[in-house]
Amino acid sequence: MPTLSLGQAESLVADALTRCRTSRDNAVCVARALVAAEADGLKGHGLTRVPSYAAQARIGKVDGLAVPAIERPRPGAAMIDARNGFAYPALDAAIALLPEMARAAGIAGAAIRRSHHCGAAGHPVERLAEQGLIAVMFANTPAAIAPWGGSIPVFGTNPIAFACPLPGRAPAVIDLALSKVARGNILAAKQKGERIPQGWALDAAGQPTTDPDAALAGTMLPVGDAKGTALALMVELLAAGLTGANFAAEASSFLDAEGPPPGTGQLIIAIDPAAFGGSLARFGVLIASIESQPGARLPGTRRLAARRKAARDGLAVSDALWREIEAL
Amino acid sequence: MPTLSLGQAESLVADALTRCRTSRDNAVCVARALVAAEADGLKGHGLTRVPSYAAQARIGKVDGLAVPAIERPRPGAAMIDARNGFAYPALDAAIALLPEMARAAGIAGAAIRRSHHCGAAGHPVERLAEQGLIAVMFANTPAAIAPWGGSIPVFGTNPIAFACPLPGRAPAVIDLALSKVARGNILAAKQKGERIPQGWALDAAGQPTTDPDAALAGTMLPVGDAKGTALALMVELLAAGLTGANFAAEASSFLDAEGPPPGTGQLIIAIDPAAFGGSLARFGVLIASIESQPGARLPGTRRLAARRKAARDGLAVSDALWREIEAL
């Protein structure tokens, strides 16, 4: 199993994507995002995505040559058309615009449409928090969750990500999908020939199931039951309804090269704490009241530890994935 | 059991509060909010609050004479000091300011500090949505939920409320607290001498309990386990950290007349859909995909039905509560 430094991994991925109808700028941007997710231990958003991204770029389901188009119709509002390219260049555009807009207006939003898989949702908000802003991102994804009581999925797993700057240390980062577990857990159970626990998924008729095949043909259960579907509705309206993106049920898969572009959306809101009475010192008071409790830890702690280890030791890439990326 | 029209109920409550060191304007504002919650079937935020509000106003724990102070430091930012008065006059001030600010800047926020119980969290956002805006409110409440793995509560039940305008009908409204169940359910079990289900609460040592007394001395479990505590942390940082309000663990009870003012906070964000590419027609498409499914319904449907019934038939007030309010 080869071990690569983060820089080596970025070059490997960027070079591979450049050979798949993707501009050098976009390939570098995507490579950085995937390597950062891999380094944080978020393997589902990391290097495993390279082969499917490459296949989608080759066939044009994602336009690797797209340059995001930006409009700023109001002082606190940016509209970014990702033009059916990768999400990361559009997210980078939002991160470049929002700090100045949020400092001027107090709060600002960037709405991204015709977008794609946003990867580790904590990263864009974390980068804004590193610039002293509180940031929230809502993203929709292809259909996975049915409305409470229904059986047809109309919401994605719809992550909510949040980051808040802290005094003298890395920001607090929250990144959570609204399904109870990631779909990957069901795939893993299927591969091992195991049943899944009650409460993870419903079958196609909307009934609880412990059969991974029935679950994959059905819908994911939301975190927190009816409250989770309510939050998924909120995210769908913010990330897709507000931005002019495709709703979950209109979006093709992020994972294969079939069909039209997914065209999903993201909404990022950035807030200047100084404009509303907030202070880093006070944010730190709350964090201390959590970390001082035995057994409690701040969300995101594990990711930071993984990130430090990856920066020191590099990333171990499986032989199979290495060969697959090299072969592109 | 007397039945009152909504107008009669408002007069009854406003008159009672006016006799408890509360200005006429504030008493009318509070009465409207409590009657609207009662009419929506949200009894925990309705007329049952009158005696405890009155007791707090009498003793000065809530300042019934306070007039909210407003600053607008940036085009999209309002800071509202509720001055330890009731929350409702400050919420009304936010609702008066935000539409113009959101239309001009695309998005705007109002941060309320030194506030109190915000009542039915869906109502302020619904009123903004009735003016064509998408709105989100985050509110913190006195300590109830421990960080995941910990045993000391540092988050409130911290409601998230969201409303979105829809074409030709009332807005979609989401209003959810982040505890798995309301504390009132535990009080009800205690009164009936029943045990509570696993999963509602932890005892003071952070262990699961089915004993209502141990639960009341302990903490409420969040909706969705660790993801719920992460959301509660987000709300605490937005509603209190950002606004300069007291954190949950610093806040006195909303329910009794003991101690200093609670001093909690609320953050309301209002978004003009037209500034980001959203349209009522598209919001309606998503709503139709929910309502067309047998068994599925939109969040808030029950509240609207209760509201229609209350407008037609009036509110039934228990004899005990009626006498308690009359006696003020």
Interface residues (C-beta under 8 A of the other chain):
Chain A: P73 R74 P75 G76 A77 M79 A104 A105 G106 I107 A108 G109 A111 R113 I134 V136 A146 P147 W148 G149 G150 S151 I152 V154 I160 F162 C164 A172 I174 L176 K180 G206 V223 G224 D225 A226 K227 G228 A230 L231 L233 M234 E236 L237 L238 A240 G241 L242 T243 G244 F247 A249 L267 I269 I271 D272 P273 A275 F276 G277 G278 S279 R282 F283 V285 L286 S289 I290 Q293 P294 G295 A296 R297 P299
Chain B: P73 R74 P75 G76 A77 M79 A104 A105 G106 I107 A108 G109 A111 R113 I134 V136 A146 P147 W148 G149 G150 S151 I152 V154 I160 F162 C164 A172 I174 L176 K180 G206 V223 G224 D225 A226 K227 G228 A230 L231 L233 M234 E236 L237 L238 A240 G241 L242 T243 G244 F247 A249 L267 I269 I271 D272 P273 A275 F276 G277 G278 S279 R282 F283 V285 L286 S289 I290 Q293 P294 G295 A296 R297 P299
